[in-house]
Amino acid sequence: MRRALGLLSLSLVLAAPMLGRTSAEASVHPTLSWRVTNVGTDQELRGLAPVNARTAWVSGDEGGVWRTTDRGATWQDVAPPGSEDLLFRDVEATDADHAWLLAIGPADASRIYRTTDGGATWTTAFVNDDPDAFYDCMAMWPGGRKGIAMSDPVDGKFQIIRTTDSGRTWSLVDGAGMPPAVDGEFGFAASGTCLVAAGGRDAYLASGGTASRIYRSHDLGSTWTVVDSAIPATESGAGGTFGLSFRNPRQGLAVGGDYTLPDSGASASAYTRDGGRTWVAGGDLGGYRSGVDWVSGARRTAIAVGTSGSDVTYDGGRTWTAVTSGGDGFDSVQCVPGGVCWASGADGRVGWLRR
């Protein structure tokens, strides 16, 4: 985005304490609450990649990258040298050693870094050389061998790059398989989830601006189809679909809204039961939401987060209930096996919940 944004029935209870500087996020839900810590920065952490209940990566708007392997008790600064001017809006990881970073921005500000040693060293795997491209999000399929990243439209179409060698190299995908974008349509680099992978070959891309649509691919990003998302675009261009999550190749959720109206969550969610062929308007949210994810082990339970709060659904997105409201929210949320969900946001904040 060129205007970069500045239980198993899930009876989630107050998480066991993280051992760092923690606090409980103010909750309006009778049983759910976030446990919050700070990684030691005031950067906004839109990039989030938890691996399990103990290990997670986060990335920030001033080139920061941190990793924990002890459930947030301590955070290690593992940023690439000289990255202070980069906007790390997305991080993907498969374990405590292997991770990929996406920096967003015009021309060569968009780049991808790769580490295989927990961030001790990084290699620059991709630097954008197209002056019209602006990369927003990245996604890796399970195992980390294959992945894709997407740019705002270039010559009228979203642009895709792909790796098939664990992120060592990235190549441009032929644009013949991408439908034309609407003039003024783009992706939101808000949570790293405007592009997600599902199953072994499926990918989904969310858009906003003058159109709010969801693109889907079943062949690792070579060809795409597109449908309306059921979340409306806005006249200001500040709204649309921001975040996606798929529980499996058929069952998906979308969230969004208008980031300039953080407390307005009407018509800001949608769900699909047919692999993204059609989307149905979901329940109203407590505000604009930039991230959503399914809770592991719970068939119809998911958490959505945004700058004004967070919400939970127990019915696959038909209805939502506020967890927190009116306080400091989060930008990103990702859940891992065991019913654990991580979230990250402004001022170096990381949240943690457990079923």
MARLUMKE-475750 format. One line per 3 residues: number of its first residue (from 0); their letters; for each residue x, y, z of N, C-alpha, C. Coordinates in steps of 0.001 Angstrom, whole numbers, plus 500000, padded with zeros to 6 digits. Layout:
REM residues N
NUM) A) X/Y/Z/X/Y/Z/X/Y/Z  ...
REM end
This chain:
REM residues 355
0) MRR) 500835/498817/500000/500000/500000/500000/500870/501232/500000  500684/502127/499065/501573/503278/498939/501389/504262/500077  500176/504357/500607/499966/505158/501800/500121/504236/503004
3) ALG) 501349/503780/503302/501589/502743/504293/501015/503138/505637  500256/502263/506282/499581/502566/507526/500552/502745/508683  500504/504429/508384/501073/504642/509615/500428/503603/510516
6) LLS) 487884/474922/525117/488283/475515/523831/488368/474373/523143  488853/474261/523493/488539/473742/522220/487152/474242/521907  486488/474763/522882/485403/475674/522594/485941/477077/522779
9) LSL) 487230/477171/522948/487937/478409/523228/487367/479109/524418  487485/478457/525539/487229/479133/526779/488568/479704/527185  489033/480711/526448/490346/481297/526719/490294/482034/528045
12) VLA) 491209/481702/528923/491264/482371/530215/492521/483213/530253  492660/484004/531304/493826/484858/531439/495080/484017/531331  495942/484406/530434/497118/483595/530151/498031/483510/531351
15) APM) 498698/482382/531483/499755/482287/532465/500767/483371/532178  501302/484020/533192/502092/485225/532976/503313/484997/532095  503556/485938/531190/504855/486044/530558/505766/486679/531600
18) LGR) 507013/486366/531574/507877/486745/532680/508536/488100/532524  508356/488759/531375/508942/490076/531187/508096/491154/531845  508152/492383/531293/507338/493480/531799/505926/493286/531283
21) TSA) 505036/492758/532103/503725/492353/531629/502621/493146/532300  501469/493137/531634/500250/493697/532199/499081/492984/531552  497928/493024/532198/496735/492438/531619/495994/493519/530859
24) EAS) 495678/493235/529589/494930/494183/528780/493501/494275/529299  492974/495520/529436/491616/495713/529918/490641/494944/529039  489780/494120/529678/488897/493246/528939/487448/493553/529263
27) VHP) 486573/493398/528256/485136/493529/528474/484467/492160/528340  485258/491109/528144/484748/489758/528006/484812/489055/529358  483838/488231/529705/483829/487625/531050/484971/486652/531317
30) TLS) 485543/486038/530276/486588/485034/530517/487866/485257/529727  487845/486092/528705/489015/486243/527851/489794/487497/528189  491098/487403/528127/491951/488565/528356/493322/488304/527766
33) WRV) 493969/489383/527330/495338/489304/526825/496315/489548/527968  497420/488847/527924/498575/489168/528770/499558/489899/527875  500028/491075/528270/500787/491955/527391/502186/492206/527947
36) TNV) 503177/492169/527067/504540/492514/527416/505087/493469/526365  506267/494033/526621/506933/494924/525676/508293/494334/525338  508636/494322/524052/509899/493709/523648/511092/494625/523905
39) GTD) 510829/495859/524345/511913/496783/524632/512104/497839/523574  510998/498264/522939/511061/499269/521883/509760/500045/521866  509757/501172/521154/508498/501882/520910/508052/501725/519460
42) QEL) 508692/500833/518706/508300/500593/517324/506932/499907/517256  506221/500145/516144/504983/499428/515897/505323/498089/515257  504814/497025/515862/505166/495665/515457/504016/495064/514656
45) RGL) 504034/495299/513342/502999/494728/512473/503363/493333/511986  504649/493022/511939/505092/491698/511545/505069/490750/512729  504457/489590/512548/504310/488621/513639/504370/487209/513069
48) APV) 505206/486351/513674/505323/484961/513220/505583/484058/514415  504536/483649/515132/504745/482671/516194/504950/481282/515617  505796/480514/516252/506075/479148/515822/505324/478148/516695
51) NAR) 505295/478417/517991/504585/477576/518953/504309/478419/520191  503972/477783/521293/503612/478527/522499/504793/479256/523124  506015/478902/522763/507190/479507/523373/507996/480389/522422
54) TAW) 507927/480117/521136/508807/480779/520175/508007/481656/519227  508446/482910/519066/507782/483839/518147/508774/484879/517668  508484/485414/516480/509239/486511/515883/508311/487697/515696
57) VSG) 508822/488920/515872/508075/490137/515561/508999/491104/514833  508395/491979/514012/509207/492953/513260/508528/494309/513286  509349/495369/513179/508843/496715/513411/509060/497690/512279
60) DEG) 508517/498895/512502/508496/499946/511495/509784/500760/511399  510758/500453/512235/512045/501142/512149/513167/500115/512068  512920/499055/511297/513951/498061/511038/514223/497091/512162
63) GVW) 513345/497031/513153/513583/496151/514288/513040/494752/514073  513749/493758/514617/513310/492372/514607/513692/491760/515955  512733/491072/516575/512978/490438/517857/512463/489005/517818
66) RTT) 513104/488163/518659/512731/486759/518746/512711/486332/520208  511710/485539/520569/511669/484937/521900/511583/483434/521754  512213/482718/522674/512095/481263/522712/511630/480795/524092
69) DRG) 511186/481748/524921/510757/481413/526282/509413/482070/526618  508511/482093/525615/507154/482590/525776/507126/484068/526192  508086/484817/525698/508095/486247/525939/508776/486687/527212
72) ATW) 509405/485767/527940/510138/486176/529138/511282/487100/528759  511959/486786/527654/513026/487635/527141/512883/487729/525631  513364/488847/525073/513329/489071/523627/514729/489441/523158
75) QDV) 515175/488761/522124/516498/489007/521565/516373/489888/520330  517137/490959/520292/517190/491823/519119/518028/491138/518047  517384/490770/516930/518075/490022/515870/517938/490727/514519
78) APP) 517832/492043/514532/517630/492800/513296/518853/492728/512390  518639/492723/511075/519768/492791/510154/520543/494094/510356  521845/494082/510231/522618/495315/510378/522200/496358/509345
81) GSE) 522128/497618/509781/521830/498718/508874/520397/498784/508388  519456/498182/509130/518065/498124/508668/517177/499198/509280  517773/500191/509947/516989/501149/510720/515961/501913/509893
84) DLL) 516200/502096/508620/515292/502872/507772/514251/502016/507052  514214/500721/507350/513300/499831/506643/512022/499589/507448  510921/499404/506722/509625/499119/507327/509369/497624/507224
87) FRD) 509655/496878/508281/509456/495436/508273/508007/495142/508668  507127/495023/507647/505711/494826/507903/505290/493365/507929  506173/492455/507560/505807/491038/507541/507020/490209/507894
90) VEA) 506810/489193/508727/507843/488203/509018/507168/486839/509008  507838/485864/508404/507371/484483/508368/508477/483615/508966  508081/482545/509670/509078/481685/510302/508552/480260/510371
93) TDA) 509459/479298/510296/509089/477895/510455/509577/477309/511771  510582/477939/512381/511093/477480/513671/511927/478602/514266  512694/478299/515296/513478/479326/515971/514681/479788/515156
96) DHA) 515018/479070/514083/516197/479400/513284/515863/480009/511930  514780/479568/511296/514495/479937/509913/513364/480959/509843  513663/482119/509242/512668/483184/509124/512946/484013/507881
99) WLL) 511903/484717/507420/511974/485606/506257/511324/486924/506625  511948/488024/506212/511466/489367/506515/511093/490083/505230  509947/490763/505246/509566/491609/504121/509586/493067/504554
102) AIG) 510409/493873/503881/510385/495321/504036/509527/495895/502919  508666/496846/503256/507772/497422/502263/508267/498794/501839  507739/499262/500713/508060/500596/500245/508232/500636/498746
105) PAD) 508383/501827/498194/508555/501954/496745/509944/501515/496298  510008/501003/495083/511283/500629/494448/512106/499735/495371  513408/500078/495595/514267/499160/496328/514054/499173/497835
108) ASR) 513103/499956/498332/512725/499848/499744/512018/498524/500018  511394/497943/498978/510788/496622/499101/511865/495562/498921  512040/494728/499952/513081/493707/499882/512752/492565/500833
111) IYR) 513398/491422/500634/513202/490253/501479/514553/489790/502008  514597/489521/503322/515779/488981/503982/515478/487563/504459  516537/486776/504617/516396/485379/505028/517460/485040/506066
114) TTD) 517056/484297/507109/518024/483797/508089/517801/482315/508316  518881/481597/508577/518804/480164/508913/519463/479876/510255  519831/480934/510987/520523/480757/512269/519940/481638/513365
117) GGA) 518615/481794/513331/517955/482536/514398/518182/484026/514367  518584/484563/513221/518812/485997/513116/520226/486426/513428  521115/485483/513701/522521/485850/513917/523102/486466/512659
120) TWT) 522711/485917/511496/523100/486502/510214/521889/486490/509288  521886/487435/508345/520811/487538/507361/521418/487667/505967  520744/487106/504981/521111/487340/503591/519983/488097/502906
123) TAF) 520344/488966/501996/519353/489709/501221/518952/488840/500037  517713/488335/500057/517262/487387/499042/516587/488068/497860  516029/489263/498080/515308/489954/497005/515343/491448/497263
126) VND) 515642/492215/496225/515530/493675/496252/514730/494085/495020  513640/494771/495221/512784/495171/494111/513497/496185/493222  513475/495952/491924/514096/496894/490988/513070/497547/490069
129) DPD) 511785/497372/490372/510729/497993/489581/510274/499270/490284  510485/500435/489693/510132/501688/490376/508644/501835/490627  507809/501046/489951/506365/501145/490128/505811/500123/491117
132) AFY) 506644/499217/491595/506175/498177/492506/506293/498635/493958  505410/498101/494787/505367/498396/496226/504832/497141/496895  505730/496365/497525/505327/495080/498094/504683/495264/499459
135) DCM) 503622/494481/499711/502811/494637/500916/502876/493452/501868  502817/492236/501330/502673/491046/502163/503412/489869/501541  503695/488886/502394/504424/487690/501998/503767/486498/502682
138) AMW) 503829/485329/502074/503283/484111/502683/504142/482924/502303  504331/482018/503257/505080/480792/503014/504160/479602/503255  504258/478593/502390/503518/477359/502628/504220/476552/503713
141) PGG) 503494/475619/504348/504106/474823/505427/505420/474200/504989  506391/474280/505889/507726/473759/505607/508689/474806/505124  508158/475885/504536/509001/477006/504163/509770/476851/502866
144) RKG) 509515/475806/502092/510253/475662/500818/509681/476572/499739  508361/476743/499739/507710/477559/498726/507023/478752/499375  507042/479893/498670/506394/481087/499194/506162/482103/498093
147) IAM) 505347/483104/498404/505070/484186/497467/505007/485507/498215  505139/486584/497473/504945/487934/497985/504210/488732/496916  503465/489765/497353/502655/490523/496403/502934/492009/496496
150) SDP) 502866/492643/495319/503005/494086/495204/501673/494694/494780  501466/495958/495138/500357/496722/494578/500423/496657/493056  499306/496919/492376/499278/496751/490921/500364/497530/490186
153) VDG) 500962/496853/489238/501916/497430/488295/501342/497175/486896  501210/498226/486112/500578/498107/484793/499199/497468/484894  498466/497832/485965/497074/497426/486081/496813/496071/486691
156) KFQ) 497862/495395/487236/497659/494095/487853/498533/493949/489097  497993/493271/490129/498842/492925/491256/500008/492081/490760  501175/492323/491354/502402/491653/490918/502818/490625/491966
159) IIR) 503201/489436/491511/503556/488337/492402/504988/487891/492135  505744/487669/493210/507024/486982/493106/506923/485681/493896  507767/484707/493541/507644/483375/494141/509024/482778/494390
162) TTD) 509111/481971/495445/510311/481189/495714/509940/479715/495774  510817/478853/495295/510649/477407/495424/511885/476767/496043  512780/477604/496583/514018/477088/497173/514239/477642/498578
165) SGR) 513157/477687/499350/513207/478124/500752/513610/479585/500894  513259/480393/499911/513500/481819/500007/514880/482271/499624  515704/481381/499086/517040/481801/498651/516949/482743/497456
168) TWS) 516045/482422/496529/515852/483267/495348/514362/483472/495120  514019/484592/494462/512633/484940/494167/512548/485370/492706  511490/484941/492035/511324/485293/490621/509922/485829/490378
171) LVD) 509818/486696/489389/508543/487306/489045/507653/486296/488342  506402/486206/488792/505420/485322/488165/504793/486054/486979  504624/485359/485883/504002/485931/484688/502632/486509/485038
174) GAG) 502413/487766/484713/501176/488445/485051/499972/488039/484229  500149/487154/483234/499021/486752/482394/497927/486059/483193  498293/485448/484306/497316/484725/485108/496633/485552/486178
177) MPP) 496923/486852/486242/496335/487745/487254/495248/488601/486618  494029/488621/487168/492980/489488/486630/493345/490965/486788  492800/491830/485944/493070/493264/486070/492560/493811/487401
180) AVD) 493306/494743/487965/492866/495445/489165/491973/496622/488772  491155/497039/489711/490387/498272/489553/491331/499446/489788  491173/500514/489029/491998/501702/489236/491847/502178/490679
183) GEF) 492948/502292/491401/492909/502711/492797/492778/501577/493782  492868/500338/493313/492826/499154/494187/494246/498800/494604  494440/498407/495871/495769/498064/496360/495644/497161/497569
186) GFA) 496761/496736/498111/496787/495932/499322/497184/496774/500521  496732/496347/501700/497066/497052/502936/498199/496318/503659  499318/497010/503833/500463/496439/504554/500291/496687/506042
189) ASG) 499215/496117/506600/498832/496430/507969/499167/495336/508964  499187/494079/508521/499384/492983/509463/500133/491808/508859  500578/491920/507622/501223/490806/506956/500265/489737/506492
192) TCL) 498939/489996/506578/497964/488973/506199/497039/489423/505081  497470/490384/504265/496720/490659/503037/497028/489601/501986  497984/488721/502276/498304/487567/501445/498555/486392/502379
195) VAA) 497832/485273/502160/498021/484103/503012/498073/482858/502145  498748/481834/502656/498806/480528/502000/497941/479551/502781  497354/478589/502072/496526/477568/502706/496760/476247/502005
198) GGR) 496656/475151/502766/496880/473846/502170/498287/473741/501610  498418/473054/500473/499739/472875/499881/500017/473743/498679  498939/474345/498074/499132/475118/496850/498266/476372/496776
201) DAY) 497346/476548/497715/496381/477636/497629/496926/478924/498243  496517/480044/497669/496892/481361/498184/495710/482307/498002  495619/483296/498894/494528/484272/498875/495101/485659/499111
204) LAS) 494596/486626/498370/495089/488005/498389/493905/488938/498614  494022/489850/499565/492946/490788/499898/493298/492185/499421  492275/492915/498980/492513/494273/498484/491572/495273/499138
207) GGT) 491940/496544/498983/491117/497649/499459/491326/498847/498561  490968/500024/499081/491034/501227/498264/489720/501442/497554  489745/501521/496242/488520/501731/495476/487725/500448/495275
210) ASR) 488298/499311/495593/487616/498021/495504/488041/497174/496692  487113/496358/497185/487403/495457/498296/487135/494041/497803  488215/493353/497419/488054/492063/496755/489034/491039/497336
213) IYR) 488775/489769/497005/489653/488690/497420/489986/487840/496193  491281/487727/495930/491798/486923/494831/492191/485549/495380  492024/484512/494577/492440/483182/495022/493210/482472/493908
216) SHD) 494173/481664/494339/494993/480868/493428/495089/479459/493975  495049/478466/493090/495189/477069/493497/496433/476427/492883  497340/477249/492374/498538/476708/491731/499789/477512/492100
219) LGS) 499924/477794/493386/501113/478483/493907/501266/479888/493333  500162/480519/492996/500204/481912/492567/500378/482135/491085  500290/481088/490280/500450/481270/488830/499209/481895/488200
222) TWT) 498028/481401/488577/496779/481952/488045/495851/482290/489196  495001/483303/488966/494132/483821/490019/492733/484084/489470  491744/483998/490363/490404/484506/490097/490070/485482/491208
225) VVD) 489059/486321/491015/488766/487365/491994/487262/487527/492155  486844/487785/493414/485442/488042/493731/485374/489173/494754  484185/489777/494885/483977/490775/495927/484068/490113/497299
228) SAI) 484554/490877/498283/484815/490289/499600/483639/490363/500554  482606/491140/500252/481474/491413/501146/481812/492423/502231  483051/492901/502258/483432/494029/503115/483538/495244/502197
231) PAT) 482792/496306/502455/482759/497404/501484/484050/498201/501416  484343/498689/500219/485378/499709/500068/484813/501034/500579  485662/502042/500704/485203/503337/501196/485579/504432/500213
234) ESG) 484805/505517/500220/485076/506617/499308/486444/507234/499553  486904/507200/500798/488198/507802/501128/489372/506982/500617  489128/505708/500284/490219/504826/499889/490973/504238/501063
237) AGG) 490495/504496/502295/491171/504006/503493/490550/502719/504013  489624/502149/503254/488928/500968/503733/488987/499819/502769  488449/498693/503223/488410/497487/502423/488756/496281/503260
240) TFG) 489336/495274/502630/489711/494033/503300/491190/494091/503663  491487/493903/504938/492852/494058/505435/493539/492734/505749  492806/491787/506340/493431/490562/506796/492613/489331/506467
243) LSF) 493302/488216/506203/492672/486949/505858/493233/485837/506734  492431/484785/506911/492915/483574/507554/492084/482401/507053  492761/481281/506770/492078/480064/506347/492380/478945/507331
246) RNP) 491319/478348/507849/491473/477199/508743/491874/475968/507948  491387/475881/506734/491700/474819/505789/491414/475400/504402  491623/474670/503324/491435/475273/501993/490009/475716/501667
249) RQG) 489022/475383/502523/487647/475799/502247/487129/476853/503213  487558/476838/504442/486966/477648/505507/487855/478857/505804  487378/480049/505430/488194/481248/505581/487451/482405/506209
252) LAV) 488217/483361/506718/487693/484581/507323/488409/485786/506727  487704/486894/506659/488270/488169/506225/487808/489257/507178  488694/490214/507471/488336/491362/508307/488888/492632/507674
255) GGD) 488336/493758/508079/488801/495037/507552/488048/496186/508159  487608/497104/507297/486965/498330/507738/487686/499527/507166  487688/500608/507924/488334/501858/507529/489294/502253/508641
258) YTL) 490591/502267/508348/491563/502519/509418/491502/503940/509961  490861/504857/509241/490690/506206/509775/489496/506299/510722  488706/505229/510804/487555/505138/511708/487734/503900/512580
261) PDS) 488679/503927/513514/489061/502706/514229/487965/502088/515081  486960/502868/515479/485904/502338/516325/484678/501864/515551  484728/501954/514227/483599/501556/513398/483851/500172/512804
264) GAS) 483081/499187/513285/483281/497822/512824/482094/497236/512095  481144/498069/511712/479984/497582/510970/480413/497075/509599  479896/495928/509212/480176/495331/507890/481671/495124/507651
267) ASA) 482416/494829/508706/483874/494730/508597/484383/493299/508642  483503/492314/508493/483960/490928/508464/483209/490153/507397  483805/489053/506967/483186/488163/505986/483746/486767/506191
270) YTR) 483014/485767/505667/483499/484398/505769/483158/483628/504505  483920/482568/504270/483674/481673/503141/483694/480238/503629  482875/479410/502986/482865/477974/503279/483173/477159/502019
273) DGG) 483498/477853/500936/483728/477151/499667/485077/477505/499051  486045/477727/499907/487394/477985/499406/487588/479344/498777  486734/480306/499121/486890/481660/498609/486172/481929/497306
276) RTW) 485379/480968/496830/484601/481219/495611/483529/482270/495871  482934/482220/497062/481962/483231/497473/482243/483632/498910  481922/484885/499225/482095/485415/500578/480763/485968/501066
279) VAG) 480465/485714/502334/479221/486143/502959/479545/487171/504040  478775/488234/504112/478986/489238/505150/478836/488611/506527  479812/488828/507394/479777/488293/508747/479218/489297/509728
282) GDL) 479364/488981/511004/478867/489869/512042/479706/491120/512173  479082/492162/512736/479815/493401/512996/480909/493158/514028  482008/493877/513869/483129/493822/514798/483102/495044/515707
285) GGY) 483963/495037/516724/484011/496163/517644/484700/497386/517080  485262/497270/515882/485957/498375/515235/486678/497861/514012  487415/498761/513374/488296/498339/512269/489238/497248/512774
288) RSG) 489392/496197/511987/490270/495098/512370/491214/494781/511210  492502/494657/511535/493524/494419/510515/494017/492987/510473  493740/492193/511510/494226/490825/511557/493198/489875/512129
291) VDW) 493235/488627/511701/492320/487596/512188/493002/486251/512075  492699/485341/512998/493216/483976/512851/492319/483004/513602  492292/481768/513074/491546/480682/513688/492321/480137/514882
294) VSG) 491600/479764/515925/492221/479170/517099/492396/477677/516861  493612/477201/517018/493924/475806/516757/493093/474889/517654  492511/473861/517046/491744/472884/517796/490293/473236/517999
297) ARR) 489880/474418/517568/488497/474859/517726/487906/475088/516345  486898/474347/515965/486440/474340/514581/485868/475675/514121  485242/476437/515005/484547/477646/514572/484983/478889/515337
300) TAI) 486106/478818/516048/486539/479916/516908/487724/480654/516297  487669/481981/516326/488752/482810/515792/488825/484110/516575  489972/484761/516480/490231/486043/517129/490552/487076/516062
303) AVG) 489957/488254/516181/490266/489390/515293/490816/490529/516127  491803/491266/515578/492412/492372/516315/492499/493611/515427  492504/494753/516085/492697/496041/515428/493169/497051/516441
306) TSG) 493378/498271/515997/493950/499287/516866/493039/499675/518020  491730/499406/517904/490797/499800/518961/490341/498643/519833  490816/497431/519581/490401/496317/520418/490466/494995/519696
309) SDV) 489846/493979/520301/489847/492635/519728/488490/491980/519955  488198/490974/519124/486908/490287/519159/487116/488790/518990  486120/488024/519420/486141/486579/519265/484846/486125/518592
312) TYD) 484943/485128/517730/483772/484458/517179/483807/482993/517587  482623/482452/517914/482492/481035/518238/481682/480297/517172  481285/481011/516117/480435/480399/515096/480966/480643/513679
315) GGR) 482276/480691/513562/482894/480792/512247/482731/482125/511559  482494/483197/512318/482424/484538/511752/481030/485091/511575  479991/484317/511908/478628/484836/511776/478367/485955/512781
318) TWT) 478878/485778/514003/478749/486801/515039/480078/486952/515762  480298/488145/516305/481526/488444/517028/481192/489101/518371  482043/488836/519369/481895/489407/520703/483184/490098/521086
321) AVT) 483080/491287/521675/484274/492040/522050/485046/491335/523159  486369/491306/523006/487270/490861/524069/487829/492069/524792  488377/493015/524035/488829/494289/524586/488250/495399/523730
324) SGG) 488111/496580/524317/487504/497693/523590/487986/499001/524177  488241/499971/523279/488546/501322/523722/489928/501515/524298  490783/500491/524221/492136/500635/524744/493154/500453/523647
327) DGF) 494386/500202/524042/495420/499911/523070/495156/498537/522460  494985/498499/521158/494741/497234/520492/496007/496668/519895  495840/495801/518909/496957/495172/518220/496757/495308/516716
330) DSV) 497831/495119/515969/497773/495114/514507/497656/493709/513943  498292/492743/514592/498422/491400/514033/498081/490353/515077  497579/489208/514608/497310/488076/515488/497583/486788/514731
333) QCV) 498213/485834/515399/498460/484506/514836/498320/483492/515968  497642/482381/515685/497446/481331/516675/498237/480087/516281  498649/479318/517289/499489/478146/517079/498865/476957/517800
336) PGG) 499315/475741/517506/498754/474568/518172/498807/474685/519685  497786/474106/520313/497678/474189/521758/496731/475272/522219  496044/475942/521269/495103/476970/521655/495746/478276/522066
339) VCW) 497011/478495/521692/497735/479716/522045/497643/480711/520895  497341/481967/521218/497329/483053/520233/498297/484138/520668  499067/484639/519713/499964/485763/519907/499411/486961/519142
342) ASG) 499697/488170/519637/499319/489397/518931/500437/490412/519103  500517/491371/518173/501544/492411/518266/500982/493726/517775  501583/494834/518240/501055/496136/517857/501976/497278/518202
345) ADG) 501383/498444/518458/502128/499683/518664/502942/499638/519954  503975/500493/519979/504806/500695/521168/505449/499404/521669  505802/498518/520731/506526/497316/521110/505724/496295/521886
348) RVG) 504395/496327/521772/503541/495472/522582/503298/494118/521925  503381/493069/522734/503045/491719/522303/502063/491125/523301  500988/490530/522777/499990/489902/523634/500009/488395/523488
351) WLR) 499475/487716/524496/499507/486249/524552/498254/485762/525232  497553/484820/524606/496425/484159/525269/496546/482662/525087  495922/481953/526023/495923/480486/525960/494563/479963/526368
354) R) 494117/478880/525720/492827/478310/526075/492874/477697/527460
REM end
